[in-house]
Amino acid sequence: MKTEPLRYSMNIQWSEEDQAYIVTVPELPGCKTHGKTYIEAVKQGQDAIKSWIEANKAWGRPIPAPRITMTA
């Protein structure tokens, strides 16, 4: 299965404690990062997804498929 890193969802929330935007990727356990600005957080999140996928492929671990989330 070919995985497209930019199809994974990212949760981005401001942290007063860290004074940064915290990024988590629900489909990829342990995949998280941060950025001082929202745009930096998005870029860091994309890099973290790519790195997570590359590392887990190298370790022979399965790569979860991106989930589609619908909200109203």
Biopython code that builds the backbone (N, CA, C, O; Angstrom):
import numpy as np
from Bio.PDB.StructureBuilder import StructureBuilder

atoms = [
    (1, "MET", "N", (0.840, -1.187, 0.000)),
    (1, "MET", "CA", (0.000, 0.000, 0.000)),
    (1, "MET", "C", (0.882, 1.247, 0.000)),
    (1, "MET", "O", (1.784, 1.385, 0.826)),
    (2, "LYS", "N", (0.615, 2.128, -0.914)),
    (2, "LYS", "CA", (1.329, 3.397, -0.940)),
    (2, "LYS", "C", (0.623, 4.370, -0.008)),
    (2, "LYS", "O", (-0.596, 4.529, -0.071)),
    (3, "THR", "N", (1.386, 5.012, 0.848)),
    (3, "THR", "CA", (0.780, 5.969, 1.779)),
    (3, "THR", "C", (1.152, 7.386, 1.366)),
    (3, "THR", "O", (2.299, 7.662, 1.014)),
    (4, "GLU", "N", (0.200, 8.252, 1.412)),
    (4, "GLU", "CA", (0.408, 9.665, 1.106)),
    (4, "GLU", "C", (0.450, 10.429, 2.428)),
    (4, "GLU", "O", (-0.585, 10.582, 3.077)),
    (5, "PRO", "N", (1.625, 10.910, 2.840)),
    (5, "PRO", "CA", (1.745, 11.575, 4.139)),
    (5, "PRO", "C", (0.766, 12.720, 4.363)),
    (5, "PRO", "O", (0.332, 12.945, 5.493)),
    (6, "LEU", "N", (0.416, 13.442, 3.315)),
    (6, "LEU", "CA", (-0.428, 14.613, 3.516)),
    (6, "LEU", "C", (-1.907, 14.267, 3.636)),
    (6, "LEU", "O", (-2.736, 15.164, 3.789)),
    (7, "ARG", "N", (-2.250, 12.990, 3.571)),
    (7, "ARG", "CA", (-3.644, 12.583, 3.740)),
    (7, "ARG", "C", (-3.983, 12.279, 5.198)),
    (7, "ARG", "O", (-5.150, 12.068, 5.529)),
    (8, "TYR", "N", (-2.998, 12.254, 6.051)),
    (8, "TYR", "CA", (-3.249, 12.005, 7.472)),
    (8, "TYR", "C", (-3.743, 13.287, 8.134)),
    (8, "TYR", "O", (-3.348, 14.391, 7.758)),
    (9, "SER", "N", (-4.604, 13.120, 9.115)),
    (9, "SER", "CA", (-5.121, 14.295, 9.819)),
    (9, "SER", "C", (-4.162, 14.704, 10.935)),
    (9, "SER", "O", (-3.473, 13.873, 11.527)),
    (10, "MET", "N", (-4.141, 15.993, 11.200)),
    (10, "MET", "CA", (-3.330, 16.527, 12.288)),
    (10, "MET", "C", (-4.234, 17.314, 13.224)),
    (10, "MET", "O", (-5.081, 18.088, 12.780)),
    (11, "ASN", "N", (-4.047, 17.112, 14.512)),
    (11, "ASN", "CA", (-4.696, 17.954, 15.518)),
    (11, "ASN", "C", (-3.667, 18.985, 15.950)),
    (11, "ASN", "O", (-2.564, 18.636, 16.369)),
    (12, "ILE", "N", (-4.032, 20.247, 15.846)),
    (12, "ILE", "CA", (-3.112, 21.326, 16.206)),
    (12, "ILE", "C", (-3.797, 22.199, 17.252)),
    (12, "ILE", "O", (-4.868, 22.759, 17.017)),
    (13, "GLN", "N", (-3.148, 22.300, 18.417)),
    (13, "GLN", "CA", (-3.712, 23.080, 19.518)),
    (13, "GLN", "C", (-2.636, 23.958, 20.139)),
    (13, "GLN", "O", (-1.477, 23.558, 20.251)),
    (14, "TRP", "N", (-3.032, 25.153, 20.537)),
    (14, "TRP", "CA", (-2.115, 26.064, 21.218)),
    (14, "TRP", "C", (-1.910, 25.609, 22.653)),
    (14, "TRP", "O", (-2.871, 25.249, 23.333)),
    (15, "SER", "N", (-0.666, 25.621, 23.119)),
    (15, "SER", "CA", (-0.338, 25.290, 24.499)),
    (15, "SER", "C", (0.237, 26.531, 25.179)),
    (15, "SER", "O", (1.323, 26.996, 24.830)),
    (16, "GLU", "N", (-0.500, 27.056, 26.146)),
    (16, "GLU", "CA", (0.003, 28.201, 26.914)),
    (16, "GLU", "C", (1.276, 27.817, 27.660)),
    (16, "GLU", "O", (2.229, 28.592, 27.731)),
    (17, "GLU", "N", (1.273, 26.609, 28.214)),
    (17, "GLU", "CA", (2.422, 26.142, 28.997)),
    (17, "GLU", "C", (3.695, 26.108, 28.160)),
    (17, "GLU", "O", (4.756, 26.538, 28.612)),
    (18, "ASP", "N", (3.584, 25.595, 26.935)),
    (18, "ASP", "CA", (4.755, 25.461, 26.061)),
    (18, "ASP", "C", (4.971, 26.681, 25.170)),
    (18, "ASP", "O", (6.023, 26.825, 24.547)),
    (19, "GLN", "N", (3.962, 27.562, 25.113)),
    (19, "GLN", "CA", (4.009, 28.710, 24.209)),
    (19, "GLN", "C", (4.313, 28.265, 22.775)),
    (19, "GLN", "O", (5.164, 28.829, 22.087)),
    (20, "ALA", "N", (3.581, 27.226, 22.357)),
    (20, "ALA", "CA", (3.762, 26.661, 21.020)),
    (20, "ALA", "C", (2.491, 25.925, 20.614)),
    (20, "ALA", "O", (1.656, 25.582, 21.451)),
    (21, "TYR", "N", (2.368, 25.692, 19.318)),
    (21, "TYR", "CA", (1.280, 24.865, 18.800)),
    (21, "TYR", "C", (1.733, 23.410, 18.849)),
    (21, "TYR", "O", (2.783, 23.065, 18.307)),
    (22, "ILE", "N", (0.954, 22.570, 19.490)),
    (22, "ILE", "CA", (1.267, 21.150, 19.634)),
    (22, "ILE", "C", (0.515, 20.381, 18.551)),
    (22, "ILE", "O", (-0.685, 20.579, 18.355)),
    (23, "VAL", "N", (1.228, 19.506, 17.852)),
    (23, "VAL", "CA", (0.659, 18.733, 16.749)),
    (23, "VAL", "C", (0.664, 17.256, 17.113)),
    (23, "VAL", "O", (1.692, 16.716, 17.524)),
    (24, "THR", "N", (-0.477, 16.607, 16.964)),
    (24, "THR", "CA", (-0.561, 15.155, 17.109)),
    (24, "THR", "C", (-1.241, 14.599, 15.865)),
    (24, "THR", "O", (-2.044, 15.272, 15.220)),
    (25, "VAL", "N", (-0.896, 13.343, 15.543)),
    (25, "VAL", "CA", (-1.472, 12.662, 14.382)),
    (25, "VAL", "C", (-2.200, 11.431, 14.909)),
    (25, "VAL", "O", (-1.558, 10.437, 15.249)),
    (26, "PRO", "N", (-3.527, 11.480, 14.982)),
    (26, "PRO", "CA", (-4.295, 10.405, 15.622)),
    (26, "PRO", "C", (-4.048, 9.009, 15.051)),
    (26, "PRO", "O", (-4.042, 8.031, 15.798)),
    (27, "GLU", "N", (-3.846, 8.906, 13.752)),
    (27, "GLU", "CA", (-3.661, 7.591, 13.130)),
    (27, "GLU", "C", (-2.291, 6.972, 13.393)),
    (27, "GLU", "O", (-2.120, 5.761, 13.256)),
    (28, "LEU", "N", (-1.318, 7.795, 13.770)),
    (28, "LEU", "CA", (0.060, 7.320, 13.914)),
    (28, "LEU", "C", (0.510, 7.457, 15.369)),
    (28, "LEU", "O", (0.926, 8.540, 15.781)),
    (29, "PRO", "N", (0.435, 6.393, 16.145)),
    (29, "PRO", "CA", (0.771, 6.450, 17.573)),
    (29, "PRO", "C", (2.166, 7.032, 17.836)),
    (29, "PRO", "O", (3.159, 6.593, 17.256)),
    (30, "GLY", "N", (2.211, 8.009, 18.707)),
    (30, "GLY", "CA", (3.484, 8.616, 19.081)),
    (30, "GLY", "C", (3.981, 9.685, 18.123)),
    (30, "GLY", "O", (5.026, 10.290, 18.363)),
    (31, "CYS", "N", (3.253, 9.926, 17.048)),
    (31, "CYS", "CA", (3.668, 10.940, 16.070)),
    (31, "CYS", "C", (3.180, 12.297, 16.551)),
    (31, "CYS", "O", (1.992, 12.610, 16.477)),
    (32, "LYS", "N", (4.115, 13.094, 17.042)),
    (32, "LYS", "CA", (3.765, 14.431, 17.513)),
    (32, "LYS", "C", (4.952, 15.357, 17.367)),
    (32, "LYS", "O", (6.099, 14.916, 17.298)),
    (33, "THR", "N", (4.665, 16.641, 17.321)),
    (33, "THR", "CA", (5.692, 17.658, 17.181)),
    (33, "THR", "C", (5.098, 18.992, 17.624)),
    (33, "THR", "O", (4.022, 19.020, 18.221)),
    (34, "HIS", "N", (5.778, 20.082, 17.341)),
    (34, "HIS", "CA", (5.263, 21.398, 17.717)),
    (34, "HIS", "C", (5.863, 22.465, 16.814)),
    (34, "HIS", "O", (6.813, 22.211, 16.073)),
    (35, "GLY", "N", (5.296, 23.654, 16.889)),
    (35, "GLY", "CA", (5.817, 24.802, 16.158)),
    (35, "GLY", "C", (5.462, 26.078, 16.894)),
    (35, "GLY", "O", (4.434, 26.148, 17.567)),
    (36, "LYS", "N", (6.299, 27.074, 16.768)),
    (36, "LYS", "CA", (6.052, 28.357, 17.443)),
    (36, "LYS", "C", (4.919, 29.132, 16.777)),
    (36, "LYS", "O", (4.245, 29.924, 17.436)),
    (37, "THR", "N", (4.699, 28.914, 15.475)),
    (37, "THR", "CA", (3.572, 29.520, 14.766)),
    (37, "THR", "C", (2.713, 28.392, 14.205)),
    (37, "THR", "O", (3.151, 27.244, 14.128)),
    (38, "TYR", "N", (1.484, 28.730, 13.814)),
    (38, "TYR", "CA", (0.586, 27.716, 13.254)),
    (38, "TYR", "C", (1.174, 27.135, 11.966)),
    (38, "TYR", "O", (1.152, 25.921, 11.762)),
    (39, "ILE", "N", (1.696, 27.998, 11.108)),
    (39, "ILE", "CA", (2.278, 27.543, 9.839)),
    (39, "ILE", "C", (3.477, 26.639, 10.099)),
    (39, "ILE", "O", (3.629, 25.610, 9.442)),
    (40, "GLU", "N", (4.324, 27.011, 11.044)),
    (40, "GLU", "CA", (5.473, 26.170, 11.395)),
    (40, "GLU", "C", (4.995, 24.824, 11.931)),
    (40, "GLU", "O", (5.592, 23.790, 11.629)),
    (41, "ALA", "N", (3.933, 24.829, 12.715)),
    (41, "ALA", "CA", (3.394, 23.581, 13.264)),
    (41, "ALA", "C", (2.905, 22.661, 12.149)),
    (41, "ALA", "O", (3.133, 21.452, 12.199)),
    (42, "VAL", "N", (2.239, 23.219, 11.149)),
    (42, "VAL", "CA", (1.771, 22.413, 10.013)),
    (42, "VAL", "C", (2.963, 21.789, 9.288)),
    (42, "VAL", "O", (2.951, 20.594, 8.992)),
    (43, "LYS", "N", (3.982, 22.585, 9.003)),
    (43, "LYS", "CA", (5.174, 22.072, 8.313)),
    (43, "LYS", "C", (5.866, 20.998, 9.147)),
    (43, "LYS", "O", (6.270, 19.961, 8.618)),
    (44, "GLN", "N", (6.003, 21.243, 10.443)),
    (44, "GLN", "CA", (6.624, 20.257, 11.327)),
    (44, "GLN", "C", (5.785, 18.981, 11.374)),
    (44, "GLN", "O", (6.326, 17.876, 11.412)),
    (45, "GLY", "N", (4.461, 19.141, 11.371)),
    (45, "GLY", "CA", (3.570, 17.986, 11.366)),
    (45, "GLY", "C", (3.747, 17.145, 10.115)),
    (45, "GLY", "O", (3.798, 15.918, 10.195)),
    (46, "GLN", "N", (3.841, 17.793, 8.957)),
    (46, "GLN", "CA", (4.051, 17.071, 7.703)),
    (46, "GLN", "C", (5.380, 16.316, 7.734)),
    (46, "GLN", "O", (5.456, 15.165, 7.306)),
    (47, "ASP", "N", (6.419, 16.968, 8.239)),
    (47, "ASP", "CA", (7.727, 16.308, 8.358)),
    (47, "ASP", "C", (7.669, 15.133, 9.328)),
    (47, "ASP", "O", (8.263, 14.085, 9.075)),
    (48, "ALA", "N", (6.955, 15.306, 10.435)),
    (48, "ALA", "CA", (6.841, 14.232, 11.429)),
    (48, "ALA", "C", (6.117, 13.022, 10.843)),
    (48, "ALA", "O", (6.504, 11.883, 11.101)),
    (49, "ILE", "N", (5.076, 13.263, 10.062)),
    (49, "ILE", "CA", (4.347, 12.162, 9.420)),
    (49, "ILE", "C", (5.272, 11.399, 8.480)),
    (49, "ILE", "O", (5.330, 10.170, 8.524)),
    (50, "LYS", "N", (5.990, 12.118, 7.637)),
    (50, "LYS", "CA", (6.912, 11.469, 6.693)),
    (50, "LYS", "C", (7.969, 10.658, 7.442)),
    (50, "LYS", "O", (8.256, 9.520, 7.069)),
    (51, "SER", "N", (8.542, 11.231, 8.487)),
    (51, "SER", "CA", (9.571, 10.533, 9.270)),
    (51, "SER", "C", (9.003, 9.305, 9.963)),
    (51, "SER", "O", (9.652, 8.260, 10.002)),
    (52, "TRP", "N", (7.792, 9.421, 10.514)),
    (52, "TRP", "CA", (7.147, 8.300, 11.201)),
    (52, "TRP", "C", (6.945, 7.149, 10.229)),
    (52, "TRP", "O", (7.245, 5.999, 10.548)),
    (53, "ILE", "N", (6.437, 7.461, 9.041)),
    (53, "ILE", "CA", (6.187, 6.420, 8.038)),
    (53, "ILE", "C", (7.496, 5.763, 7.608)),
    (53, "ILE", "O", (7.578, 4.536, 7.549)),
    (54, "GLU", "N", (8.516, 6.557, 7.309)),
    (54, "GLU", "CA", (9.812, 6.012, 6.887)),
    (54, "GLU", "C", (10.399, 5.101, 7.959)),
    (54, "GLU", "O", (10.868, 4.005, 7.653)),
    (55, "ALA", "N", (10.376, 5.545, 9.208)),
    (55, "ALA", "CA", (10.951, 4.754, 10.301)),
    (55, "ALA", "C", (10.198, 3.444, 10.492)),
    (55, "ALA", "O", (10.812, 2.390, 10.649)),
    (56, "ASN", "N", (8.887, 3.507, 10.478)),
    (56, "ASN", "CA", (8.107, 2.291, 10.706)),
    (56, "ASN", "C", (8.205, 1.319, 9.540)),
    (56, "ASN", "O", (8.152, 0.107, 9.750)),
    (57, "LYS", "N", (8.346, 1.817, 8.322)),
    (57, "LYS", "CA", (8.592, 0.934, 7.173)),
    (57, "LYS", "C", (9.937, 0.232, 7.352)),
    (57, "LYS", "O", (10.049, -0.972, 7.121)),
    (58, "ALA", "N", (10.957, 0.989, 7.766)),
    (58, "ALA", "CA", (12.292, 0.419, 7.967)),
    (58, "ALA", "C", (12.285, -0.654, 9.048)),
    (58, "ALA", "O", (13.044, -1.620, 8.966)),
    (59, "TRP", "N", (11.440, -0.496, 10.055)),
    (59, "TRP", "CA", (11.336, -1.473, 11.142)),
    (59, "TRP", "C", (10.397, -2.621, 10.804)),
    (59, "TRP", "O", (10.225, -3.542, 11.601)),
    (60, "GLY", "N", (9.786, -2.567, 9.618)),
    (60, "GLY", "CA", (8.876, -3.624, 9.205)),
    (60, "GLY", "C", (7.522, -3.580, 9.888)),
    (60, "GLY", "O", (6.804, -4.580, 9.922)),
    (61, "ARG", "N", (7.178, -2.448, 10.422)),
    (61, "ARG", "CA", (5.886, -2.301, 11.110)),
    (61, "ARG", "C", (4.806, -1.865, 10.120)),
    (61, "ARG", "O", (5.099, -1.189, 9.134)),
    (62, "PRO", "N", (3.560, -2.255, 10.386)),
    (62, "PRO", "CA", (2.475, -1.845, 9.484)),
    (62, "PRO", "C", (2.212, -0.336, 9.575)),
    (62, "PRO", "O", (2.381, 0.281, 10.627)),
    (63, "ILE", "N", (1.802, 0.227, 8.462)),
    (63, "ILE", "CA", (1.482, 1.650, 8.402)),
    (63, "ILE", "C", (-0.037, 1.785, 8.337)),
    (63, "ILE", "O", (-0.651, 1.340, 7.368)),
    (64, "PRO", "N", (-0.649, 2.389, 9.349)),
    (64, "PRO", "CA", (-2.105, 2.557, 9.326)),
    (64, "PRO", "C", (-2.546, 3.439, 8.155)),
    (64, "PRO", "O", (-1.856, 4.388, 7.784)),
    (65, "ALA", "N", (-3.680, 3.118, 7.594)),
    (65, "ALA", "CA", (-4.236, 3.939, 6.520)),
    (65, "ALA", "C", (-4.807, 5.225, 7.109)),
    (65, "ALA", "O", (-5.288, 5.234, 8.242)),
    (66, "PRO", "N", (-4.752, 6.312, 6.335)),
    (66, "PRO", "CA", (-5.400, 7.540, 6.805)),
    (66, "PRO", "C", (-6.893, 7.305, 6.985)),
    (66, "PRO", "O", (-7.509, 6.561, 6.223)),
    (67, "ARG", "N", (-7.466, 7.940, 7.994)),
    (67, "ARG", "CA", (-8.909, 7.835, 8.238)),
    (67, "ARG", "C", (-9.601, 9.077, 7.701)),
    (67, "ARG", "O", (-9.040, 10.173, 7.693)),
    (68, "ILE", "N", (-10.814, 8.879, 7.260)),
    (68, "ILE", "CA", (-11.625, 10.008, 6.825)),
    (68, "ILE", "C", (-12.527, 10.395, 7.988)),
    (68, "ILE", "O", (-13.282, 9.570, 8.502)),
    (69, "THR", "N", (-12.442, 11.647, 8.393)),
    (69, "THR", "CA", (-13.268, 12.139, 9.487)),
    (69, "THR", "C", (-14.248, 13.152, 8.922)),
    (69, "THR", "O", (-13.856, 14.109, 8.254)),
    (70, "MET", "N", (-15.513, 12.935, 9.193)),
    (70, "MET", "CA", (-16.531, 13.874, 8.726)),
    (70, "MET", "C", (-17.167, 14.548, 9.932)),
    (70, "MET", "O", (-17.544, 13.893, 10.903)),
    (71, "THR", "N", (-17.277, 15.858, 9.851)),
    (71, "THR", "CA", (-17.938, 16.601, 10.916)),
    (71, "THR", "C", (-19.018, 17.478, 10.305)),
    (71, "THR", "O", (-18.954, 17.850, 9.133)),
    (72, "ALA", "N", (-19.984, 17.792, 11.104)),
    (72, "ALA", "CA", (-21.072, 18.648, 10.603)),
    (72, "ALA", "C", (-21.086, 19.951, 11.360)),
    (72, "ALA", "O", (-21.925, 20.811, 11.092)),
]
sb = StructureBuilder()
sb.init_structure("model")
sb.init_model(0)
sb.init_chain("A")
sb.init_seg("    ")
for serial, (resi, resn, name, xyz) in enumerate(atoms, 1):
    if name == "N":
        sb.init_residue(resn, " ", resi, " ")
    sb.init_atom(name, np.array(xyz, "f"), 0.0, 1.0, " ", f" {name:<3s}", serial, name[0])
structure = sb.get_structure()
